[in-house]
Amino acid sequence: MTAADLAQAVVHELQRRADPATRSPSWPGVLAAINTDPRPFARALGLLAVTPRAGRTVH
């Protein structure tokens, strides 16, 4: 999936959920951010799997 496809999927999902951001005056800025890097938005919406980070184990 290309970044453009992912951005389109994010926008579609936000519209499907009737997210208030889509009707906000700040929507053009949000849309620009989605088009720049859609991955964080897709992860937040559950469209991409979240990969666990390698971290320290506390004993």
C-alpha positions as CSV (number, residue, x, y, z in Angstrom):
1,M,0.0,0.0,0.0
2,T,1.4,3.4,-1.0
3,A,1.4,6.4,1.3
4,A,-1.2,8.0,-0.9
5,D,-3.4,4.9,-0.6
6,L,-3.0,4.9,3.2
7,A,-3.8,8.6,3.4
8,Q,-6.9,8.0,1.4
9,A,-7.9,5.1,3.7
10,V,-7.4,7.3,6.7
11,V,-9.5,10.1,5.3
12,H,-12.2,7.6,4.4
13,E,-12.2,6.1,7.9
14,L,-12.4,9.5,9.5
15,Q,-15.4,10.4,7.3
16,R,-17.0,7.0,7.9
17,R,-16.8,7.6,11.7
18,A,-18.1,11.2,11.2
19,D,-15.1,12.4,13.1
20,P,-15.5,16.0,14.2
21,A,-12.1,16.9,12.8
22,T,-13.5,16.5,9.3
23,R,-15.9,19.4,10.0
24,S,-13.4,21.6,11.9
25,P,-11.9,24.8,10.6
26,S,-8.5,23.1,11.2
27,W,-9.4,20.2,8.7
28,P,-7.1,21.5,5.9
29,G,-4.1,21.4,8.3
30,V,-5.1,17.9,9.5
31,L,-5.5,16.7,5.9
32,A,-2.1,18.1,5.0
33,A,-0.6,16.2,8.0
34,I,-2.3,13.0,6.9
35,N,-1.1,13.4,3.4
36,T,2.5,14.1,4.6
37,D,2.7,11.0,6.9
38,P,-0.5,8.9,7.2
39,R,1.1,6.1,9.3
40,P,0.5,7.6,12.8
41,F,-3.1,8.4,11.9
42,A,-3.6,4.9,10.5
43,R,-2.2,3.3,13.6
44,A,-4.4,5.4,15.8
45,L,-7.4,4.4,13.8
46,G,-6.5,0.7,13.9
47,L,-5.8,0.6,10.2
48,L,-2.1,-0.5,10.7
49,A,-0.8,-3.0,13.2
50,V,1.2,-1.4,16.0
51,T,4.5,-3.0,16.3
52,P,5.9,-3.4,19.8
53,R,9.1,-1.6,20.6
54,A,12.0,-3.5,21.9
55,G,12.4,-2.3,25.4
56,R,14.1,-3.1,28.6
57,T,12.8,-5.8,30.8
58,V,12.4,-4.9,34.4
59,H,12.8,-7.7,36.9
